[in-house]
Amino acid sequence: MPEGKNLKIIGVPREKVVILGRSEKSDLIINDQSISQRHAKIFYSTTINKFILQDYESKFGTLKVIL
């Protein structure tokens, strides 16, 4: 899938937890008012051998799109 204006493809190492949000402390900063300061995290679960996108109980939730 090609990168576009609103799409950025990133690599997520299995050993790292990636924090998504508007905060400067986030690993992936998303500059959008519908995104919380600390919105969600992506991490690898060795139990099920899959990446997990977990919402931090944000006001608007997190939409998961599986391609």
SVG drawing of the C-alpha trace seen along z (x, -y; Angstrom):
<svg xmlns="http://www.w3.org/2000/svg" viewBox="-16 -20 29 38">
<polyline fill="none" stroke="black" stroke-width="0.4" points="0.0,0.0 1.5,-3.4 2.0,-6.1 -0.4,-9.1 -1.2,-12.4 -3.0,-10.9 -1.2,-7.5 2.2,-6.8 3.7,-3.3 5.9,-2.6 7.8,0.4 7.0,1.6 9.7,3.7 8.3,6.7 10.1,5.8 8.8,2.1 5.5,0.6 4.6,-2.3 2.5,-5.1 0.2,-7.0 -1.2,-10.4 -1.0,-14.2 1.5,-14.6 5.2,-15.4 6.0,-12.4 4.2,-10.0 6.3,-7.7 3.9,-8.5 2.5,-12.0 -0.9,-12.5 -1.8,-16.2 -5.6,-15.9 -8.0,-17.3 -10.0,-14.0 -6.8,-12.2 -6.1,-12.2 -2.8,-13.3 -2.2,-9.6 -4.6,-7.8 -3.5,-4.2 -0.6,-1.8 0.7,0.9 2.6,3.8 3.4,7.4 1.8,10.2 4.0,13.2 1.0,15.1 -1.0,14.9 1.9,14.0 0.2,10.9 0.4,7.1 -2.3,5.5 -3.7,2.0 -5.1,1.0 -7.1,-2.1 -6.4,-4.1 -10.1,-4.7 -9.9,-7.7 -12.9,-10.0 -13.6,-9.0 -12.1,-5.5 -9.8,-3.9 -10.8,-2.6 -8.9,0.6 -8.7,1.2 -7.3,4.6 -5.9,4.8"/>
</svg>
